[in-house]
Amino acid sequence: MSIKEELVKKINDRTLTMGVCGLGYVGLPLAVDKAKHGFRTIGFDVQQEKVDMVNAGHNYIGDVVDADLQELVSSGMLRATSDFSFVRDVDFIAICVPTPLDAHQQPDISYVRSSTEAISKYLTRGTMVVLESTTYPGTTEELIKPILEKGSGLKCGEDFYVGFSPERIDPGNKIYKTSNTPKVVGAIGKDATEVIAMVYSAILDGDVHTVSSPAVAEMEKILENTYRNVNIGLVNELAILCNRMGINIWEVIDAAKTKPYGFQPFYPGPGLGGHCIPLDPYYLSWKAREYGFHTSMIESSMMINDRMPEYTVERAGKVLNRHKKALNGSRVLVLGVAYKQDIDDYRESPAIQVIEQFRRTGAETVFYDPYVPKYRYNGQWHQGLTAISPDVIRQFDLVIITTAHTNVDYAMVASVGVPVFDCKNVTKGLPNRGNIEVL
């Protein structure tokens, strides 16, 4: 029986053992979905704290249902380990580790490299290895494949399969989760593509779309997020222009989106956050230079979006000036440090950059976020307020809204009379807007 036939049989009779390397925002939901669909699953992570929490049935990811994790762990369908020798026991392993930027805004693929090296030492014949971490086109074939072949002594396509299937995670999305979001698969070879696609079809409710190579799948992921980056850059630039022209950009967008075709609304804000949109265009622009190509439009949008925290503080300074106060020495309350509403994820959050910009100007800055009581930045923890009230708000010279959480009473905030700079337009519709200015 060929490798393909063996794997297809294991998929069909649910004897395939799954693995997930990296138990974060992407990996843990994926591991839970695999186990829920009847596949014994092993989660791998170098952070022992995460391993211990999973094995104790303690959930730490918002998109995972607590009861699901507890039931899967107690039934033995899901377990976690920091011992990569258990890679020998899996037939399929997805790599879901961080791919941040380094200090020079260049791709840092050290987590991908080290995970692949750890897997290669214990890789056995008939295993599928799939990279899900967002990266530059070419990573799977130029980095993953050679490391696996060298470390294992096996040959890709003959002894094991390798592919790329980009993660699609939108934390806090009430409709689309890991399980029902369509999946894209690109692998090295036709057999690998077919079998890896079968795995995802068996564990996910969404459609699986196959492409001709890992590079196509890698570029597809970059396109998804670069598309959003460019359009957000466009609307951020228009927001700056509209402010100078005395035009409300939010009203402009509301009018434009009445067109039933040819327009999709994007909204301005204090910057970009999250694990993909602020980072992915840098991966593409970095790789493009290898081909003597400069992604001019993409890089322009990146520059606009990267400057938004600074612009936000400049605008805040003008709000204070109109009340005869300077930024230096003023007390500023920042509402929200999560990168988007109603989640506890503050990765790459522009609000943190806004806070840092305020502090550089000499403003005394305090934050409140009902989902993020504290955050870590540059190796230090920063503690926020535990609650807000009219008496608390009166202690500040300015309130700036940087995240639109739905469980914050913005009407109460605005009613106190302290100047409010609303970067998310959440105060739209409130009466008595004399003390409110929008981005």
MOTA-V186628 format. One record per pair of residues at least 24 apart in sequence whose C-alpha atoms are under 8 Angstrom apart, sorted by the first residue. I is the first residue (numbers start at 1). GAP is how many residues later the second one is. Records with the same first field share a line. If there is no record, write none. Layout:
I = GAP / GAP
//
This chain:
3 = 123 / 156 / 157
4 = 187 / 188 / 191
7 = 84 / 119 / 188
8 = 187 / 190
11 = 187 / 188 / 191
14 = 24 / 25
15 = 24 / 25
16 = 24 / 74 / 75 / 76
17 = 24 / 25 / 72 / 73 / 74 / 75
18 = 24 / 72 / 73 / 74 / 75
19 = 24 / 25 / 68 / 71 / 72 / 73 / 74 / 75
20 = 24 / 73 / 74 / 75 / 76
21 = 24 / 72 / 73 / 74 / 75 / 76 / 94
22 = 24 / 73 / 74 / 75
23 = 27 / 73 / 74
24 = 37 / 72 / 73
25 = 36 / 144 / 146
26 = 70 / 141 / 143
27 = 68 / 69 / 70
28 = 33 / 36
29 = 32 / 34 / 35 / 149
30 = 148 / 149
31 = 47
32 = 32 / 36 / 37 / 40 / 46
33 = 145 / 146 / 170 / 171
34 = 169
35 = 37 / 42 / 43
36 = 32 / 36 / 167
37 = 165 / 166
38 = 39
39 = 38
40 = 36 / 37 / 38
41 = 36 / 37 / 38
42 = 36 / 37 / 38 / 39 / 48
43 = 35 / 36 / 37 / 38
44 = 36 / 37 / 38 / 39 / 40
45 = 35 / 36 / 37
46 = 36
47 = 35
48 = 33 / 34
51 = 29 / 30 / 31
52 = 28
54 = 25 / 26
55 = 24 / 25
62 = 109 / 110 / 281 / 282
63 = 108 / 109 / 114
84 = 34 / 35 / 38
85 = 36 / 37
86 = 36
87 = 32 / 35 / 36
88 = 34 / 35 / 36
90 = 37
91 = 35 / 36 / 37
92 = 35 / 36 / 37 / 38
93 = 34 / 35 / 36 / 37
94 = 35 / 36 / 37 / 38
95 = 34 / 35 / 36 / 37 / 38
96 = 35 / 36 / 37 / 71
97 = 36
98 = 35
99 = 34 / 35 / 36
100 = 175 / 179
101 = 178
105 = 177
106 = 176 / 177 / 180
107 = 28 / 175 / 176 / 179
109 = 26
113 = 30 / 31
116 = 28 / 31 / 32
117 = 30 / 31 / 34
119 = 29
120 = 27 / 28 / 29 / 30 / 31 / 32
121 = 30 / 31
122 = 30
123 = 25 / 29
124 = 28 / 30 / 35 / 36
125 = 29 / 34 / 35
126 = 33 / 34 / 35
127 = 32 / 33 / 34
128 = 32 / 33 / 34 / 35 / 64 / 68
129 = 31 / 32 / 33 / 34
130 = 32 / 33 / 34 / 35
131 = 32 / 33 / 34 / 35
132 = 32 / 33 / 34 / 35
133 = 33 / 34
134 = 32 / 33 / 84 / 87 / 88 / 142 / 146
135 = 83 / 87 / 145 / 148
136 = 82 / 83 / 86 / 147 / 148 / 151
137 = 77 / 78 / 79 / 81 / 82 / 147 / 150
138 = 76 / 77 / 80
139 = 76
140 = 24 / 74 / 75
141 = 47 / 73 / 74
157 = 31 / 32 / 35
161 = 26 / 27 / 31
162 = 25 / 26 / 30
163 = 24 / 25 / 29 / 30 / 33 / 51
164 = 50 / 53 / 54
165 = 49 / 52 / 53
166 = 51 / 52 / 55
171 = 172 / 174
172 = 169 / 170 / 171
178 = 26
179 = 24 / 25 / 26 / 27
180 = 24 / 25 / 26 / 27
181 = 24 / 25 / 26
182 = 24 / 25 / 26 / 27
183 = 24 / 25 / 26
184 = 24 / 25 / 26 / 27 / 33
185 = 24 / 25 / 26 / 29 / 32
186 = 24 / 25 / 26 / 27 / 28 / 29 / 30 / 31
187 = 24 / 25 / 26 / 27
188 = 25 / 26
189 = 24
222 = 58 / 59 / 62
225 = 51 / 52 / 55 / 56
226 = 51 / 54 / 55 / 72
228 = 49
229 = 48 / 49 / 52 / 69 / 72 / 73 / 76
230 = 67 / 68 / 71 / 72
231 = 35 / 70
232 = 34 / 35 / 36 / 69 / 73
233 = 68 / 69 / 71 / 72
234 = 67
235 = 31 / 32 / 33
236 = 31 / 32 / 33 / 68 / 69 / 72
237 = 67
239 = 29 / 200
243 = 196
250 = 175
268 = 155 / 156 / 171
269 = 39 / 133 / 154 / 155 / 170
270 = 38 / 39 / 41 / 42 / 80 / 81 / 84 / 132 / 153
271 = 34 / 35 / 36 / 37 / 38 / 78 / 79 / 80
272 = 33 / 34 / 67 / 76 / 77 / 78
273 = 66 / 67 / 73 / 74 / 75 / 76 / 77
274 = 65 / 66 / 71 / 72 / 73 / 74 / 75
275 = 72 / 73
278 = 24 / 70
309 = 41 / 42 / 44 / 45 / 48
310 = 44 / 47
312 = 42 / 111 / 127
313 = 41 / 44 / 45
315 = 124
316 = 84 / 105
319 = 100 / 102 / 118
320 = 77 / 78 / 99
327 = 31 / 34 / 35 / 36
328 = 33 / 34 / 35
329 = 33 / 34 / 35
330 = 32 / 33 / 34 / 66 / 67 / 68
331 = 32 / 33 / 34 / 35 / 64 / 65 / 66 / 67
332 = 31 / 32 / 33 / 34 / 64 / 65 / 66 / 67 / 68
333 = 32 / 33 / 34 / 35 / 60 / 63 / 65 / 66 / 67
334 = 31 / 32 / 33 / 34 / 65 / 66 / 67 / 68
335 = 32 / 33 / 34 / 64 / 65 / 66 / 67 / 68
336 = 31 / 32 / 33 / 34 / 36 / 65 / 66 / 67 / 68 / 69
337 = 30 / 31 / 32 / 35 / 65 / 66
338 = 31 / 33 / 34 / 65
339 = 64
340 = 63 / 64 / 65
341 = 62 / 63 / 64 / 65
342 = 29 / 62 / 63 / 64 / 65
343 = 28
344 = 27 / 28
345 = 27
346 = 26 / 29
351 = 51 / 52
370 = 37 / 38
389 = 24
390 = 26
393 = 25
394 = 24
//
